[in-house]
Amino acid sequence: MKKSLFAVAALSAIAGAAQAQSSVTVYGILDVGYVGSNQTAVGAQATGASNSVQNAVKKTTISQFGQSAEQTSRLGFKGNEDLGGGTSAFFTVELGLTPQNPSLSGTTASTATSASISTSTTGINGDAGGTAIDNRQSFVGLKKNGIGQAAFGRQYTPVFMLGAVTDPGANNNMAGNLTYVNAGGDANAGFGNTVAYTNRASNAMTIASDKFAGFSVNGMYAMNNQNVTTQTSGATVSGGNTNWGGWGIGGDFTWQKLYIGAAYQSFKYVLSNPNAVTAADVNFAAVTSTYSLTPTANSATNLSDKQTLVGATYDFGILKAYAQWVGRKVNQGDTISTALPAGVQFNRNAQQIGVRSYITPAIEGWASVGNGKYRGADTATGAATTVNMTGYQLGANYYLSKRTNLYAIYGSNQSSGASAGVAGSGSSLNSYALGMRHTF
């Protein structure tokens, strides 16, 4: 009996020592309030119609008590364990929340500012995970003080991480931001969910260095490859490769009040067995509709997606200035139709400047303005199409405490085409929100 009690006491002491060297933090964001928007989406002109024929126009107005206008609601767990010698292990599990819905996570929220849930299996989807639980992030890694860290799992991409720190609107989910673009809207007009770049990559390994003389670098390699061969009586009857992968690199430099960075990432999806392709296999929702890259069934697929972002900030003391440029090129490697032969490329670029400042210790405001261009091809005719776009955003926070604030945000996008009959030309999106955000 005494030996048993002694053993239990010894095990308790060991467990206590282990717990003292590690920590787990529960954190989250709940963002709710009034969300409204109005959108005018201009469709493509009917084939063979003259320029005097009016394009189809769809108008949508939304008014509701919604969510995640300023920041996407989430619940996360992160931990760190000291392994000794300046080495530590860490993990993060972060789930997206939809507090306005009966399902708290993993469903599409019915708001004008929510990200869509993709059913893609490639891992390239830009925001949501598309499962019963929205997996925003989940990874584990090792860190060595003075060198850097490495991690495996579903993680933010290099372009997203740089964009988050150089965006005056802090990557909110409202219209008016053309370099982030996570506020619904018409993809034909160059603004819609995940249009600008890929936010997260599944099946990813990342590395990041510590700061050295103001410099730091980071990288990402993502891979999800599959080869299938089916044989009957020794004869190969079907098979093929389903390969998705990508890589990225980023770097930044901090000098006194100046911060500047650049990031590049490239993704590729190749499926060698045409009979296995479905529209859900490739998640390029950002460039679908009239400028479509989603293949039809039984079409071979070979798509590449290259994304670049350059950003900078400068803190003047009374305000902080921001500047960004983002570019994206998606290349179609296979023939989808007669109108869309191999080699068709879809390009999008946008730039933005803005400021952010504390007007009083409790009141913070920001403003941004930007423009850009979207170039693609009509899926029916193959004709080159160009849409120009502009946007601006105004926002303010009133902090009731360090963790709770009220906010007001208004954003607007407008588009115009280079020629009559182009889908998206004349489209517009305005969104506005009054809400409350609490972090914990």
C-alpha positions as CSV (number, residue, x, y, z in Angstrom):
1,M,0.0,0.0,0.0
2,K,2.8,2.4,1.0
3,K,4.7,1.5,-2.3
4,S,1.6,2.2,-4.3
5,L,1.1,5.6,-2.7
6,F,4.7,6.4,-3.2
7,A,4.5,5.5,-6.9
8,V,1.4,7.7,-7.3
9,A,3.1,10.6,-5.6
10,A,6.2,10.1,-7.8
11,L,4.1,10.1,-11.0
12,S,2.2,13.2,-9.9
13,A,5.5,15.0,-9.3
14,I,6.8,14.0,-12.8
15,A,3.5,15.1,-14.4
16,G,3.7,18.4,-12.5
17,A,7.2,19.0,-13.7
18,A,6.2,18.3,-17.3
19,Q,3.3,20.7,-17.1
20,A,5.4,23.4,-15.6
21,Q,7.6,23.4,-18.8
22,S,4.6,23.6,-21.2
23,S,1.6,25.9,-21.8
24,V,-1.6,25.7,-23.7
25,T,-3.6,28.9,-24.5
26,V,-7.3,29.0,-25.6
27,Y,-8.1,32.1,-27.7
28,G,-10.8,33.3,-30.0
29,I,-12.7,36.1,-31.6
30,L,-16.5,36.7,-31.7
31,D,-17.5,39.4,-34.2
32,V,-21.2,40.1,-34.6
33,G,-23.4,43.0,-35.6
34,Y,-25.5,44.6,-38.4
35,V,-24.2,43.8,-41.9
36,G,-25.7,45.2,-45.1
37,S,-24.7,45.3,-48.7
38,N,-26.0,46.1,-52.2
39,Q,-24.5,44.8,-55.4
40,T,-25.1,45.3,-59.1
41,A,-23.7,42.4,-61.1
42,V,-23.5,42.9,-64.9
43,G,-23.5,39.7,-66.9
44,A,-22.1,39.0,-70.4
45,Q,-23.8,40.1,-73.5
46,A,-25.7,37.5,-75.5
47,T,-23.6,35.9,-78.2
48,G,-24.1,37.8,-81.5
49,A,-25.9,40.7,-79.8
50,S,-24.9,44.2,-80.9
51,N,-23.3,46.6,-78.4
52,S,-26.6,48.5,-78.1
53,V,-28.2,45.5,-76.4
54,Q,-28.3,45.8,-72.6
55,N,-26.3,43.2,-70.7
56,A,-28.2,41.2,-68.0
57,V,-28.1,43.1,-64.7
58,K,-28.7,41.4,-61.3
59,K,-29.2,43.5,-58.2
60,T,-28.9,42.1,-54.7
61,T,-29.5,43.8,-51.4
62,I,-28.7,42.2,-48.0
63,S,-29.7,43.5,-44.6
64,Q,-29.2,41.3,-41.5
65,F,-27.7,40.8,-38.1
66,G,-24.6,39.0,-39.3
67,Q,-21.0,38.2,-38.4
68,S,-17.3,38.6,-39.0
69,A,-17.3,42.0,-40.7
70,E,-14.2,43.2,-39.1
71,Q,-12.5,39.9,-38.3
72,T,-13.5,36.3,-38.9
73,S,-14.8,34.6,-35.8
74,R,-12.7,31.7,-34.5
75,L,-11.8,29.5,-31.7
76,G,-8.2,28.4,-31.3
77,F,-5.8,26.4,-29.1
78,K,-2.0,26.9,-29.2
79,G,0.7,25.5,-27.0
80,N,4.4,25.5,-26.4
81,E,6.7,23.0,-24.7
82,D,10.2,23.9,-23.7
83,L,12.5,21.0,-24.7
84,G,15.6,22.6,-23.3
85,G,18.7,24.1,-24.9
86,G,16.7,26.8,-26.6
87,T,14.5,24.3,-28.4
88,S,10.7,24.2,-28.1
89,A,7.8,22.4,-29.7
90,F,4.6,24.2,-30.6
91,F,1.2,23.6,-32.1
92,T,-1.9,25.5,-33.2
93,V,-5.4,24.3,-33.9
94,E,-7.8,27.0,-35.1
95,L,-11.5,26.5,-36.0
96,G,-13.7,29.0,-37.9
97,L,-16.9,30.0,-36.1
98,T,-20.3,31.1,-37.5
99,P,-22.1,32.4,-34.4
100,Q,-25.1,33.6,-36.4
101,N,-25.9,30.0,-37.7
102,P,-27.4,26.9,-36.0
103,S,-24.2,25.2,-36.9
104,L,-21.3,26.9,-35.1
105,S,-18.6,25.8,-37.5
106,G,-18.1,24.2,-40.9
107,T,-21.1,25.8,-42.7
108,T,-21.4,28.7,-45.1
109,A,-22.6,31.8,-43.3
110,S,-25.4,33.6,-45.0
111,T,-23.9,37.1,-45.0
112,A,-22.5,39.4,-47.6
113,T,-19.1,39.3,-46.0
114,S,-18.6,35.6,-45.3
115,A,-16.1,33.3,-47.1
116,S,-17.5,30.5,-49.1
117,I,-16.9,26.9,-48.1
118,S,-15.1,24.9,-50.8
119,T,-15.5,21.2,-51.4
120,S,-12.1,21.1,-53.1
121,T,-9.9,18.2,-52.3
122,T,-6.7,19.8,-53.6
123,G,-5.9,21.8,-50.5
124,I,-5.6,25.1,-52.5
125,N,-8.8,26.6,-51.2
126,G,-8.2,30.2,-50.1
127,D,-10.2,30.4,-46.9
128,A,-12.5,27.8,-45.5
129,G,-11.9,24.1,-45.0
130,G,-15.2,22.8,-46.2
131,T,-15.6,20.0,-43.6
132,A,-17.9,19.5,-40.6
133,I,-15.5,21.7,-38.7
134,D,-14.0,24.7,-40.5
135,N,-10.2,24.0,-40.2
136,R,-8.6,27.4,-40.4
137,Q,-5.2,26.2,-39.2
138,S,-3.8,23.0,-37.7
139,F,-0.1,22.4,-37.5
140,V,2.8,21.3,-35.2
141,G,6.4,22.3,-35.3
142,L,9.8,22.9,-33.7
143,K,11.6,26.1,-32.9
144,K,15.2,26.9,-32.1
145,N,16.0,30.2,-30.5
146,G,18.4,32.3,-32.6
147,I,17.7,30.3,-35.8
148,G,14.0,29.9,-36.6
149,Q,11.2,27.3,-36.8
150,A,9.6,24.7,-39.0
151,A,6.0,23.3,-39.0
152,F,3.8,20.8,-40.8
153,G,0.0,21.0,-41.4
154,R,-2.6,23.4,-42.8
155,Q,-1.1,26.9,-42.6
156,Y,-1.1,30.5,-43.8
157,T,0.8,31.1,-47.0
158,P,3.7,33.6,-47.3
159,V,1.7,36.0,-49.4
160,F,-1.2,36.0,-46.9
161,M,1.2,36.7,-43.9
162,L,2.8,39.7,-45.6
163,G,-0.6,41.0,-46.7
164,A,-2.0,40.8,-43.2
165,V,0.6,43.2,-41.8
166,T,0.6,45.7,-44.7
167,D,-3.1,46.1,-45.1
168,P,-4.6,49.3,-43.5
169,G,-7.9,47.5,-43.0
170,A,-6.2,44.5,-41.3
171,N,-7.7,42.1,-43.7
172,N,-11.3,42.7,-42.7
173,N,-14.2,41.1,-44.6
174,M,-15.8,44.2,-46.2
175,A,-15.8,45.6,-49.7
176,G,-13.4,48.3,-50.8
177,N,-10.2,46.3,-50.5
178,L,-8.9,45.1,-53.8
179,T,-5.6,43.6,-52.5
180,Y,-7.2,41.2,-50.1
181,V,-10.8,40.7,-51.4
182,N,-12.8,38.6,-49.0
183,A,-16.1,40.2,-49.2
184,G,-18.2,38.3,-51.6
185,G,-19.1,40.2,-54.8
186,D,-19.0,39.5,-58.5
187,A,-15.9,37.5,-59.6
188,N,-16.4,38.8,-63.1
189,A,-15.8,42.3,-61.9
190,G,-12.5,41.3,-60.3
191,F,-13.8,41.3,-56.8
192,G,-15.0,38.2,-55.0
193,N,-14.0,35.6,-52.4
194,T,-10.3,34.7,-52.6
195,V,-9.7,36.5,-55.8
196,A,-6.4,38.2,-54.9
197,Y,-4.4,35.3,-53.5
198,T,-4.5,31.9,-51.6
199,N,-4.8,32.4,-47.9
200,R,-4.0,28.9,-46.6
201,A,-2.4,25.7,-48.0
202,S,-3.1,22.2,-46.7
203,N,-0.4,19.5,-46.7
204,A,2.2,22.2,-46.1
205,M,5.6,22.4,-44.6
206,T,6.7,25.9,-43.6
207,I,10.0,27.4,-42.3
208,A,10.7,30.8,-40.9
209,S,13.9,32.4,-39.6
210,D,14.4,34.7,-36.6
211,K,15.3,38.4,-37.3
212,F,18.9,39.0,-38.3
213,A,20.0,42.7,-38.6
214,G,16.3,43.5,-39.4
215,F,15.9,40.8,-42.0
216,S,13.8,37.6,-41.8
217,V,12.8,35.0,-44.4
218,N,10.1,32.4,-44.6
219,G,9.2,29.6,-47.0
220,M,6.5,27.0,-47.8
221,Y,6.3,23.7,-49.6
222,A,2.9,22.0,-50.1
223,M,2.4,18.6,-51.6
224,N,-0.5,16.2,-52.1
225,N,0.2,13.7,-54.9
226,Q,-1.6,10.5,-55.7
227,N,-0.9,7.8,-58.4
228,V,-3.6,5.2,-59.1
229,T,-3.2,2.1,-61.3
230,T,-6.0,-0.4,-61.8
231,Q,-5.3,-3.8,-63.4
232,T,-7.5,-6.7,-64.6
233,S,-5.9,-10.0,-65.4
234,G,-2.6,-8.4,-65.5
235,A,-3.6,-5.7,-68.0
236,T,-3.7,-2.1,-67.1
237,V,-7.2,-0.7,-67.8
238,S,-7.1,2.6,-66.0
239,G,-5.1,4.9,-63.8
240,G,-3.4,8.2,-63.6
241,N,-1.9,10.9,-61.4
242,T,-3.7,13.5,-59.2
243,N,-1.0,15.9,-58.3
244,W,-1.4,19.1,-56.4
245,G,1.4,21.1,-54.9
246,G,3.0,24.5,-54.4
247,W,5.8,26.5,-52.9
248,G,6.4,30.0,-51.7
249,I,9.0,32.3,-50.3
250,G,8.8,35.6,-48.5
251,G,11.2,38.1,-46.9
252,D,11.0,41.4,-45.0
253,F,13.2,44.1,-43.6
254,T,12.6,46.4,-40.6
255,W,14.6,49.6,-40.2
256,Q,13.4,52.0,-37.4
257,K,9.8,52.9,-38.4
258,L,10.0,51.4,-41.9
259,Y,8.8,47.9,-42.8
260,I,9.0,46.5,-46.3
261,G,8.4,42.9,-47.6
262,A,7.9,40.8,-50.7
263,A,6.4,37.3,-51.1
264,Y,5.8,35.0,-54.0
265,Q,4.0,31.6,-54.2
266,S,3.2,29.2,-57.0
267,F,0.6,26.4,-57.1
268,K,0.1,23.7,-59.7
269,Y,-2.7,21.1,-60.2
270,V,-2.1,18.3,-62.7
271,L,-4.5,15.4,-63.3
272,S,-3.4,13.0,-66.0
273,N,-6.6,10.8,-66.2
274,P,-9.3,12.9,-67.9
275,N,-12.1,10.5,-66.9
276,A,-11.6,11.4,-63.2
277,V,-12.0,15.2,-63.5
278,T,-15.0,17.0,-62.0
279,A,-15.7,20.6,-61.5
280,A,-15.2,20.3,-57.8
281,D,-11.7,19.0,-58.2
282,V,-10.1,22.4,-58.8
283,N,-10.8,25.3,-56.5
284,F,-10.3,28.4,-58.6
285,A,-13.6,29.9,-57.5
286,A,-12.0,33.3,-57.7
287,V,-11.8,33.1,-61.5
288,T,-14.8,31.1,-62.4
289,S,-18.1,32.2,-64.0
290,T,-17.5,34.0,-67.4
291,Y,-13.7,33.8,-67.0
292,S,-13.8,30.2,-66.0
293,L,-10.9,27.9,-65.1
294,T,-13.0,25.2,-63.6
295,P,-12.8,22.3,-66.1
296,T,-15.9,20.4,-67.3
297,A,-16.3,16.7,-66.6
298,N,-14.0,14.5,-68.6
299,S,-11.5,17.3,-69.3
300,A,-7.8,16.9,-68.7
301,T,-6.5,19.4,-66.2
302,N,-3.2,21.3,-66.0
303,L,-3.5,24.6,-64.1
304,S,-0.8,26.8,-62.6
305,D,-1.3,29.7,-60.3
306,K,1.4,32.3,-59.5
307,Q,0.8,35.0,-56.9
308,T,3.0,37.9,-55.8
309,L,2.6,40.6,-53.2
310,V,4.9,43.6,-52.2
311,G,4.0,45.7,-49.2
312,A,5.3,48.4,-46.9
313,T,4.4,50.4,-43.9
314,Y,5.9,53.5,-42.3
315,D,4.9,54.8,-38.8
316,F,4.9,58.6,-38.7
317,G,3.8,58.5,-35.0
318,I,0.4,60.3,-35.4
319,L,-0.5,57.8,-38.2
320,K,0.8,54.8,-40.0
321,A,1.0,54.7,-43.8
322,Y,0.4,51.5,-45.8
323,A,1.1,50.5,-49.5
324,Q,0.5,47.2,-51.3
325,W,0.7,45.7,-54.8
326,V,-0.6,42.2,-55.6
327,G,-0.5,40.2,-58.8
328,R,-1.9,36.9,-59.8
329,K,-1.5,34.8,-63.0
330,V,-3.4,31.6,-63.7
331,N,-2.4,29.6,-66.7
332,Q,-4.5,26.9,-68.3
333,G,-2.1,24.2,-69.5
334,D,-4.7,22.0,-71.3
335,T,-7.5,22.7,-73.9
336,I,-10.9,23.0,-72.1
337,S,-12.9,23.9,-75.2
338,T,-12.4,25.3,-78.7
339,A,-12.8,28.8,-77.2
340,L,-10.3,28.1,-74.4
341,P,-7.3,26.3,-75.9
342,A,-4.1,25.5,-73.9
343,G,-2.1,28.5,-72.9
344,V,-4.9,30.8,-72.0
345,Q,-3.8,33.0,-69.1
346,F,-5.9,34.9,-66.6
347,N,-4.3,37.9,-64.9
348,R,-5.2,40.1,-62.0
349,N,-3.3,42.9,-60.4
350,A,-4.2,45.6,-57.9
351,Q,-2.6,48.3,-55.7
352,Q,-3.7,50.1,-52.6
353,I,-2.5,52.8,-50.3
354,G,-4.0,53.7,-46.9
355,V,-3.5,55.1,-43.4
356,R,-4.4,54.0,-39.9
357,S,-4.3,56.2,-36.8
358,Y,-5.5,56.5,-33.2
359,I,-7.6,59.7,-33.1
360,T,-7.9,59.4,-29.3
361,P,-6.6,56.7,-27.0
362,A,-10.0,54.9,-27.5
363,I,-10.8,55.8,-31.1
364,E,-9.0,54.3,-34.1
365,G,-9.7,55.0,-37.7
366,W,-8.5,53.9,-41.1
367,A,-9.0,54.7,-44.8
368,S,-7.8,53.1,-48.0
369,V,-8.1,53.5,-51.8
370,G,-7.0,51.3,-54.6
371,N,-7.4,50.3,-58.2
372,G,-6.6,47.3,-60.5
373,K,-7.2,45.4,-63.6
374,Y,-8.6,41.9,-64.4
375,R,-7.8,40.3,-67.8
376,G,-9.3,37.0,-68.9
377,A,-11.1,35.2,-71.7
378,D,-14.8,34.6,-72.3
379,T,-15.6,30.8,-72.1
380,A,-18.1,30.9,-74.9
381,T,-16.1,32.9,-77.5
382,G,-12.5,32.8,-76.2
383,A,-12.4,36.6,-76.8
384,A,-10.0,38.5,-74.5
385,T,-11.8,40.5,-71.9
386,T,-10.5,43.3,-69.6
387,V,-12.2,44.8,-66.5
388,N,-10.9,47.8,-64.6
389,M,-11.7,48.2,-61.0
390,T,-11.5,50.7,-58.2
391,G,-12.3,50.6,-54.5
392,Y,-12.1,52.5,-51.2
393,Q,-12.9,51.8,-47.6
394,L,-13.4,53.8,-44.4
395,G,-13.5,52.3,-40.9
396,A,-13.3,53.1,-37.2
397,N,-13.0,51.3,-33.9
398,Y,-14.1,52.5,-30.4
399,Y,-12.4,50.4,-27.8
400,L,-14.4,49.8,-24.6
401,S,-11.4,47.8,-23.3
402,K,-8.4,46.0,-24.6
403,R,-10.5,43.1,-25.7
404,T,-13.8,44.6,-26.7
405,N,-14.5,47.3,-29.3
406,L,-17.4,48.7,-31.4
407,Y,-16.8,49.3,-35.0
408,A,-18.2,50.9,-38.1
409,I,-17.0,50.1,-41.7
410,Y,-18.1,51.2,-45.1
411,G,-16.5,49.9,-48.4
412,S,-17.2,50.3,-52.1
413,N,-16.0,48.6,-55.3
414,Q,-16.7,49.8,-58.9
415,S,-15.8,48.2,-62.2
416,S,-15.7,49.2,-65.9
417,G,-14.8,47.3,-69.0
418,A,-12.6,48.2,-71.9
419,S,-15.3,47.3,-74.4
420,A,-19.1,46.9,-74.4
421,G,-20.5,43.5,-73.7
422,V,-17.9,42.4,-71.2
423,A,-19.3,40.7,-68.1
424,G,-18.4,42.7,-65.0
425,S,-18.3,46.1,-66.7
426,G,-20.4,48.4,-64.7
427,S,-20.7,46.1,-61.7
428,S,-20.6,47.6,-58.2
429,L,-20.5,46.4,-54.6
430,N,-21.1,48.4,-51.5
431,S,-21.0,47.0,-47.9
432,Y,-21.5,48.5,-44.5
433,A,-21.4,47.2,-41.0
434,L,-22.0,48.3,-37.4
435,G,-20.8,45.7,-35.0
436,M,-19.0,44.5,-31.9
437,R,-15.8,42.4,-31.6
438,H,-14.6,40.6,-28.5
439,T,-11.3,38.8,-28.3
440,F,-10.4,36.3,-25.6
